[in-house]
Amino acid sequence: MKSSLHGFFSALFIFLFSLNGSAQFYGVSFDNNLANSGGGWSSSSTNSVFWTTTSVAAPTVTGINTTPQNGSGFAYSETDATFSGSQVTAFLESPCFDLSGTVTRIQFAYQMLGDVDSFYLEVSFDDGISYHQQVLNVATGTTSDWTVENTTGLSINGSVRFRFAVIFNAGTSSIVALDQLQFFGAQQNDAMDCPDVDCVENLTLNNTTLAEDFYRAKNQLSSNATIATNDDVTSTAGNQIILTEGFVASNTTFTARIADCNSVGASLLENYIRPDPPLAADIAYFDRFGNGYTLAELELESTSFSEQCAIGPFNIGFKPNITVEERDVVCEVFMAHRGILWREGII
């Protein structure tokens, strides 16, 4: 009898493993506060609406199932709609994973009530400096009991952070709850912390829409992505930027730089140190760090290039130390290759 039971449970294990399609390597049910959950999670916000857990405080928005999907607690973000403005975003960021394998599936349980504009999960490949690839977008609507989201067909590896984002609209008390988060298909290295690097060696951004952000790689960046209309996207790589077939940058500002990874996305303005900050009324532009600049200071950026060549939708700028002869060679080469790229449907 003992032998038969052993065979039964072995078969059951194999069946469950096959059903999942891959082995779980990470799971968290947010039974403690965020800092002590699953290696340490954290929350940030655009307007003082954050994520927390039921071990810290019970939700004030009623109507959801407050019994956890798993364990003794869950994470949630809520608003009573008294915030200023039309929307507010609350972020929930994971610890940094140094993966030796590949994440192929992500599963979690969630609930949603009120006026939620969007709820999505994204991934960062540069230790949370930028989030430029959306993993999944959860359909909005009322789910007053736990609903399981199971996203398959993923291929995520390297040193990564994940971040949930929920965008609430003003005017309605709203809540999004999250529990029993699981990552499948990867092996985690002994150290959970990611390497202390500013950017990855190589970055591939395929089959996605790039939001306004800075994308960078130490060596090579390649993409066939679409840039969202009216967004400002900057790509920087140490050696090579490859835009493959399918890349679309229509009605956008797309900047590609070959530069050191540590200075990625930093324009002349962002390195400019003024003697005194400008008055709020005089600010005409904010950079990605929230620094404001006047129109006079903006002229520094426009005059940082002495020459340029315009080739179709592209403008190639040259620093003052580039000679006219060098500029002409670059423009000529780019023009020749543009004809090839155009025929192949790349640009």
C-alpha positions as CSV (number, residue, x, y, z in Angstrom):
1,M,0.0,0.0,0.0
2,K,2.8,2.4,0.8
3,S,4.4,1.7,-2.5
4,S,1.2,2.5,-4.4
5,L,0.7,5.7,-2.5
6,H,4.2,6.8,-3.4
7,G,3.6,6.1,-7.0
8,F,0.3,8.0,-6.9
9,F,1.9,11.2,-5.4
10,S,4.8,11.0,-7.8
11,A,2.3,10.9,-10.7
12,L,0.3,13.8,-9.2
13,F,3.5,15.9,-8.9
14,I,4.4,15.2,-12.5
15,F,0.9,16.1,-13.6
16,L,0.9,19.4,-11.7
17,F,4.4,20.3,-13.0
18,S,3.2,19.6,-16.5
19,L,0.0,21.7,-15.9
20,N,2.1,24.7,-14.8
21,G,4.4,24.2,-17.7
22,S,7.3,25.5,-15.7
23,A,8.6,25.6,-12.1
24,Q,8.0,28.4,-9.7
25,F,11.1,30.2,-8.7
26,Y,9.6,33.1,-6.7
27,G,6.4,33.7,-4.8
28,V,5.1,36.4,-2.4
29,S,1.8,36.8,-0.7
30,F,2.5,40.1,1.1
31,D,1.8,38.7,4.6
32,N,4.1,41.3,6.2
33,N,4.8,45.0,5.4
34,L,6.2,45.7,1.9
35,A,9.8,45.9,3.1
36,N,9.7,42.5,4.7
37,S,7.7,40.8,1.9
38,G,9.5,38.5,-0.6
39,G,12.9,40.1,-0.4
40,G,11.6,43.6,0.0
41,W,9.1,45.6,-2.0
42,S,8.6,49.4,-2.1
43,S,6.0,51.9,-3.1
44,S,6.1,55.3,-4.8
45,S,3.5,57.6,-6.1
46,T,2.8,60.7,-8.2
47,N,0.4,62.1,-5.6
48,S,0.6,60.6,-2.2
49,V,-1.4,57.5,-3.0
50,F,0.7,54.4,-2.2
51,W,0.7,50.7,-1.9
52,T,0.6,49.0,1.5
53,T,-0.4,45.7,3.0
54,T,-3.1,44.5,5.4
55,S,-0.5,43.8,8.0
56,V,0.0,47.6,8.2
57,A,-3.6,48.8,7.9
58,A,-7.0,47.5,6.7
59,P,-8.5,48.9,3.5
60,T,-11.0,51.7,4.0
61,V,-12.7,51.1,0.6
62,T,-15.3,48.4,1.1
63,G,-16.7,45.9,-1.3
64,I,-13.8,43.6,-1.9
65,N,-13.1,40.2,-0.4
66,T,-10.8,40.9,2.5
67,T,-9.9,37.2,3.0
68,P,-6.4,36.8,1.4
69,Q,-6.1,34.6,-1.7
70,N,-3.1,33.0,0.0
71,G,-1.4,33.4,3.4
72,S,-2.5,35.9,6.0
73,G,-2.4,39.2,4.1
74,F,-2.3,41.0,0.7
75,A,-1.1,44.3,-0.8
76,Y,-3.4,47.0,-2.0
77,S,-3.6,50.6,-3.1
78,E,-6.7,52.8,-2.6
79,T,-7.9,56.3,-2.9
80,D,-10.9,58.2,-1.5
81,A,-10.8,60.5,-4.6
82,T,-9.8,63.6,-2.7
83,F,-6.5,64.0,-4.5
84,S,-6.0,67.1,-6.7
85,G,-5.8,66.6,-10.5
86,S,-7.6,64.2,-12.7
87,Q,-5.4,61.1,-12.1
88,V,-2.9,59.7,-9.6
89,T,-0.5,56.7,-10.1
90,A,0.8,54.4,-7.4
91,F,3.8,52.1,-8.1
92,L,4.7,48.9,-6.4
93,E,8.3,47.9,-7.1
94,S,9.9,44.5,-6.6
95,P,13.4,43.7,-5.3
96,C,16.0,43.3,-7.9
97,F,16.4,39.8,-9.3
98,D,19.7,38.6,-10.8
99,L,18.4,35.7,-12.9
100,S,20.4,32.9,-14.4
101,G,17.4,31.7,-16.4
102,T,14.3,33.1,-18.0
103,V,10.9,34.1,-16.7
104,T,8.3,32.5,-18.9
105,R,5.1,32.9,-16.9
106,I,3.7,35.3,-14.3
107,Q,0.6,34.6,-12.2
108,F,-1.1,36.6,-9.5
109,A,-4.5,37.2,-8.0
110,Y,-6.1,40.7,-7.9
111,Q,-9.3,42.6,-7.1
112,M,-10.4,46.0,-8.5
113,L,-13.2,48.4,-7.5
114,G,-14.0,52.0,-8.4
115,D,-12.7,54.2,-11.2
116,V,-9.4,52.6,-12.3
117,D,-7.9,53.9,-15.5
118,S,-5.3,51.2,-15.9
119,F,-3.4,48.5,-14.0
120,Y,-0.2,47.0,-15.5
121,L,3.1,45.3,-14.8
122,E,6.4,46.5,-16.3
123,V,10.0,45.5,-16.1
124,S,13.3,47.4,-15.7
125,F,16.6,46.2,-17.0
126,D,18.7,48.9,-15.3
127,D,18.0,48.4,-11.6
128,G,14.8,50.6,-11.7
129,I,16.4,53.6,-13.3
130,S,13.8,53.4,-16.1
131,Y,10.8,51.1,-16.9
132,H,10.5,50.8,-20.6
133,Q,8.8,47.4,-21.3
134,Q,5.3,46.6,-20.3
135,V,4.8,42.9,-19.4
136,L,1.1,42.9,-19.2
137,N,-1.9,45.2,-19.0
138,V,-4.8,44.0,-16.7
139,A,-8.3,44.7,-18.0
140,T,-10.0,47.3,-15.9
141,G,-13.5,46.8,-14.4
142,T,-15.1,45.6,-11.2
143,T,-13.7,42.4,-9.7
144,S,-15.1,42.2,-6.1
145,D,-13.5,38.8,-5.6
146,W,-10.0,37.4,-6.3
147,T,-9.4,37.0,-10.1
148,V,-6.3,35.1,-11.3
149,E,-4.2,36.6,-14.0
150,N,-1.9,34.1,-15.8
151,T,0.4,35.5,-18.4
152,T,2.4,33.0,-20.5
153,G,4.8,33.2,-23.4
154,L,7.2,35.6,-21.7
155,S,10.9,35.7,-22.1
156,I,12.5,37.9,-19.4
157,N,16.0,37.4,-18.1
158,G,19.1,39.1,-16.7
159,S,19.1,41.6,-13.8
160,V,15.6,42.9,-13.6
161,R,13.1,44.7,-11.4
162,F,9.3,44.4,-11.8
163,R,6.8,47.2,-11.1
164,F,3.1,47.2,-10.8
165,A,1.4,50.5,-11.6
166,V,-2.2,51.5,-10.9
167,I,-3.7,54.7,-12.3
168,F,-6.8,56.0,-10.4
169,N,-9.2,58.6,-11.9
170,A,-10.5,61.3,-9.6
171,G,-14.1,61.3,-8.3
172,T,-14.6,57.8,-6.9
173,S,-13.2,55.8,-4.0
174,S,-11.2,53.0,-5.6
175,I,-9.0,50.1,-4.7
176,V,-6.7,47.5,-6.4
177,A,-5.6,44.5,-4.3
178,L,-2.8,42.1,-5.2
179,D,-1.9,38.6,-3.7
180,Q,-0.1,35.4,-4.4
181,L,2.3,36.7,-7.0
182,Q,4.4,34.0,-8.6
183,F,7.2,34.0,-11.3
184,F,7.8,30.7,-13.2
185,G,10.4,29.3,-15.4
186,A,13.6,31.0,-14.1
187,Q,16.4,30.2,-11.8
188,Q,17.5,32.9,-9.3
189,N,21.1,33.2,-8.5
190,D,22.3,33.0,-4.9
191,A,22.4,36.8,-4.5
192,M,19.0,38.4,-5.0
193,D,20.4,41.9,-5.4
194,C,21.2,43.1,-8.9
195,P,24.7,44.2,-9.9
196,D,25.3,47.8,-9.1
197,V,25.3,49.0,-12.7
198,D,23.7,51.9,-14.5
199,C,22.6,49.9,-17.5
200,V,22.7,46.5,-19.1
201,E,25.3,45.3,-21.5
202,N,22.9,44.8,-24.4
203,L,19.2,45.8,-24.6
204,T,16.6,44.5,-27.0
205,L,13.2,46.2,-27.2
206,N,11.0,44.2,-29.5
207,N,7.3,43.9,-30.1
208,T,6.3,46.6,-27.7
209,T,5.3,50.3,-27.6
210,L,7.9,52.6,-26.1
211,A,6.6,55.3,-23.8
212,E,8.5,58.6,-23.3
213,D,11.7,57.6,-21.5
214,F,15.5,57.0,-21.8
215,Y,16.7,53.6,-23.0
216,R,20.3,52.7,-22.7
217,A,22.9,49.9,-23.1
218,K,26.6,49.7,-22.5
219,N,27.2,48.0,-25.8
220,Q,24.3,47.5,-28.2
221,L,20.6,48.6,-28.3
222,S,18.3,47.0,-30.9
223,S,14.6,47.6,-31.4
224,N,11.6,47.0,-33.7
225,A,9.3,48.8,-31.3
226,T,6.7,51.6,-32.0
227,I,7.2,54.9,-30.2
228,A,3.9,56.2,-28.8
229,T,2.6,59.3,-30.7
230,N,3.9,62.6,-29.4
231,D,6.4,61.0,-27.0
232,D,10.0,61.9,-26.7
233,V,12.3,58.8,-26.7
234,T,16.1,58.8,-26.3
235,S,18.2,55.7,-27.0
236,T,21.9,55.6,-26.1
237,A,24.4,52.8,-26.6
238,G,28.1,52.6,-26.2
239,N,28.8,51.0,-29.7
240,Q,25.7,50.3,-31.8
241,I,22.0,51.2,-32.1
242,I,20.0,48.9,-34.5
243,L,16.5,49.7,-35.6
244,T,15.1,46.6,-37.2
245,E,12.2,46.0,-39.5
246,G,9.0,47.1,-37.9
247,F,10.4,50.1,-36.0
248,V,8.0,53.0,-36.2
249,A,8.6,56.6,-35.0
250,S,5.8,58.7,-36.4
251,N,4.8,62.1,-35.0
252,T,7.4,61.6,-32.3
253,T,10.8,62.9,-31.2
254,F,13.4,60.1,-31.4
255,T,17.0,60.7,-30.4
256,A,19.7,58.1,-30.9
257,R,23.2,58.6,-29.3
258,I,26.4,56.7,-29.3
259,A,27.8,57.6,-25.9
260,D,28.9,56.3,-22.6
261,C,26.2,54.5,-20.7
262,N,26.6,56.6,-17.6
263,S,25.7,59.8,-19.4
264,V,22.7,58.2,-21.2
265,G,19.9,60.6,-21.8
266,A,21.7,63.5,-20.3
267,S,21.6,66.5,-22.5
268,L,23.7,69.6,-22.2
269,L,21.0,71.1,-20.1
270,E,20.9,68.2,-17.6
271,N,24.7,68.7,-17.0
272,Y,24.3,72.5,-16.9
273,I,24.8,74.1,-13.5
274,R,23.2,77.5,-13.2
275,P,24.3,80.1,-10.6
276,D,20.8,80.6,-9.4
277,P,17.5,78.6,-10.1
278,P,15.1,80.4,-12.3
279,L,11.8,81.8,-11.2
280,A,8.9,79.5,-11.6
281,A,7.1,81.9,-14.0
282,D,10.2,81.8,-16.3
283,I,10.5,78.0,-16.6
284,A,9.8,76.8,-20.2
285,Y,11.0,73.2,-20.0
286,F,11.5,70.5,-17.4
287,D,14.0,67.7,-17.9
288,R,13.6,64.1,-16.7
289,F,15.0,65.0,-13.3
290,G,12.4,67.7,-12.7
291,N,14.8,70.6,-13.2
292,G,13.3,73.6,-14.9
293,Y,15.0,75.8,-17.6
294,T,14.3,79.2,-19.1
295,L,14.1,80.0,-22.8
296,A,17.6,81.5,-22.6
297,E,19.0,78.3,-21.2
298,L,17.2,76.3,-23.8
299,E,19.3,78.2,-26.4
300,L,22.4,76.5,-24.9
301,E,21.0,73.2,-26.2
302,S,20.2,74.4,-29.6
303,T,23.6,76.0,-30.1
304,S,25.5,72.9,-28.8
305,F,25.5,71.6,-32.4
306,S,27.4,73.6,-35.0
307,E,26.3,71.6,-38.1
308,Q,23.7,69.1,-39.1
309,C,22.4,67.1,-42.0
310,A,18.7,66.5,-42.6
311,I,18.0,63.1,-44.2
312,G,14.3,62.4,-44.6
313,P,12.8,62.2,-41.1
314,F,16.2,62.3,-39.4
315,N,18.3,65.2,-38.3
316,I,21.9,64.3,-37.5
317,G,23.6,66.8,-35.2
318,F,27.3,67.3,-34.8
319,K,29.3,68.8,-31.9
320,P,31.4,71.9,-32.6
321,N,34.7,69.9,-32.7
322,I,33.5,67.9,-35.8
323,T,34.9,69.3,-39.0
324,V,32.8,70.0,-42.0
325,E,34.6,67.3,-43.9
326,E,33.8,64.7,-41.3
327,R,30.2,65.8,-41.2
328,D,29.9,65.5,-45.0
329,V,31.3,62.0,-44.9
330,V,28.9,60.9,-42.2
331,C,25.9,62.4,-44.0
332,E,26.9,60.8,-47.3
333,V,27.3,57.4,-45.7
334,F,24.0,57.7,-43.9
335,M,22.2,58.8,-47.0
336,A,23.5,55.8,-48.9
337,H,22.5,53.4,-46.2
338,R,19.1,55.1,-45.8
339,G,18.2,54.0,-49.3
340,I,18.8,50.4,-48.4
341,L,17.0,50.7,-45.1
342,W,14.0,52.4,-46.8
343,R,13.7,49.6,-49.4
344,E,13.8,47.0,-46.6
345,G,11.0,48.8,-44.8
346,I,13.2,49.6,-41.8
347,I,12.8,53.4,-41.9
